[in-house]
């Protein structure tokens, strides 16, 4: 499984042994490079960046660090080694040998899963293309660029699967991945969070914290797949993805740390040029809810079908005792179909009382376990996110601030699933449309919040220096100091 960097497309899958596939991927490569030139990090083609490049798929010593111009980065195709006599670990096909070719009956289902995952990779690069121009330090700029090139490599990973196993359909899907654009009204990306603008570094840290963390759980579920090439591809993607989440989690912690320090200079953190905790909470609410949507509907026949087929499992499937999930149920709070309640008079002003204010009615129900697979994955995700929030709150406590951050309820601000189109407060309380409109600027960033955060985004390009609104990291990358010249 050694990685061959002597070929035009670096790989550890013996690409030269399949000339038809090699030609197809080499034909796709110029389009990818054109896409990178058009939609990759702006004004970055002639700078040297201290980047890591995969040289192995082993768990230790897999990365090499050196200066690279990003257009020269060696994007490649890397799979973890196959396991001898591996069996499908869940679903109706549990115990059968894993597939190394696409099962005909699951072809469309599997293609849909792969295309959806693949579409997220270039989307995030497009969302972040202008951020390098306002980086708070060279360390942060380098981390942004590392995330960008690795999302590009993850696109290559998925395109390899599409072109290897789906023939003409796969080639057409690979081309379409370079044609869609994040936020484009005519050809948007498939998933909503990947069409959301990332306009500043607070957006970026929360995206890498919450949205890339969704990616972690989706990739873990796919790494359990009975289609072995997909499982082996996503396992190595997870190795690279860990750094992306590290960037987000530590980035927010550094903002919190700096806010604590600035609050000692001025009780009004904004006057001291920092990001106040209420503003940070609003941005947290936004990106957490956008990222929750990526798991899909709470009750999903598609998720049940994916699990039954053995294509997409749960997070670390081995932790469960029942790998067929044919019995048992999942208790969840749902919206009672066709019913709405009326808000109490005390919660409505006089102008509202003329027309009954209506809000969703919630009921608890048991749903078949297989149809709740998205929600089970979301549970794992929320627990992981809460761990990070707890860490940020410890930083607040040590810094002497009484403010605390919190995750909003899973019903809050949802655009997908059973809560879509309905209104809830951050604590999950149902709201009328009027109540939501009256309070939404308390819970998600207002125009003035966005303008203020934007005003802080001034680039700092001097070695060892950093913007006023964020603290430096406790340590640098690959054993280097914060003062190291990460970008030159």
Steps between C-alpha positions, in 0.01 A plus 500: 500500500797736448404833343648548154589865438680432171170489309302796371232420760658379827330182622533174687243311292727394209336749268752428225371142496161622375573712194134574424439641848834679498411677172155593631641656816779678310230636271312633806813649661525820285139585583580462869802729468291757312240481775772553762635799310152653480354403839796415724654745750512845342837660420688195628657340194849644546553466875682221683295329771631264767270207422481133586478243225405137554789261438339193657163370618640367825377655824845630598744702293261535209558870429793698360524878559666743258439820311271454199329734257140388516446455124795257517356297787501128416135406530470126490300183568573315823314202647577311820610136449227237448421264786516129425165318508315815606125459547211748486438605858134603508164495323328229304826391334692472826758221498538488122835589340542873434449614142791609282265572212175695512203271568257560215194527723665776705667690216279811502485513877877476533563757228271744680692456826837553332395802292349673804820451699716601204305822444584631848876495436534766226210694652692585816799620299269731306342631820842583647679636194530861623593431863875490439488873427392579858688236701571600861851347486728298273430197719127531434548570131708185472231295676235636263710401200564153647127448536447621144752270332379199698138566405629498144664164564178365647330598176759290317426210735130503411561558128723193496210292634256649250724450199624157608167338572220692326617521139346771282263608780797544733692711247198724451457539876870586534465773239189638670694536826712766329197678351294567812594800713434582863216751524435508126126557444497282187753228588533494879669234705279211611484568875383825657789569738738489205321789332524718812749788466813482716577869522739522793727293724236452767290329232803294401584376849139405564474333160808288566376432853142402418470432125826310466399309813185393317742378233678292762181313587393456139846363413496267800162365387635448148820339632275217623365446148475155347631657177865463597664756267278770654577383855875500436486843335308667781721349771798694372291812445422488873872515576529831315164633621614502864713809439205689352297452818804590710521833315139582586494379859826670599414810296187563706689425821759761404226757433350426841841531666562837337151623588570418865821704487335796325212503750752588770592811301144605422170353613372574148706247304401654168653832605820309567487352147398147595215259431255507789349174622137586405612555140701179504191317631291628209754376246522169687121465480509561125775257406392225738147504359624511139727205572227299673298521178774306321399179678167501316150427624441361847279226357653379175414209275818574303714459811319174574567376146869598516539309829302198382711473186825519697610822327506744794528397863496678831788681667741228612251223427695256717380680814146365443379151587223473240646559154181423312277749684186317392348525844488777752397861462627852552307750712488847346298819524312565178255755367145369509386483140246761399473654847606838632441658835393848593736724690383627835374857520779590737757425231329707233464870457167671429549517123548123492199402704256577220636198310585183693879457517582145401795285594599132460371235737770258618443136587735220603485182297695181442626446145657184353871498571614481138303809404674693781856440376552869417391596850727242661795646308387850599498393867867402478577827327324713762686323781831576326404865447398532866844379604658790311251753641582375850867565425427856386298559817794386713707762320235761583500392863878513527493840330268642763191549285156389617374456140453145376449363151240235421377291212150596386232233503497268200164649399640853472533668157466181300453497122490122456302225670182500706570843654558672167287808441401523867633732767659412832702691759858387578361301794263313265182683600251531210448853369255677275623677189455835674697387806783378280514823301506703823789303651706358214767772521560392860579147383670515159736767364330826411619734225677711762670193652626395158622852424687515830672164455588598143662820630748291700621299202825682425787282374812453713790377289801570722672198653413447865221759496127440534174694478365659817181292518662155531772350718803321351507119514673324786722319249569511130479245221735202473703612801559849360454814708212740445762744365596261221457629143202279411428694181756690299 
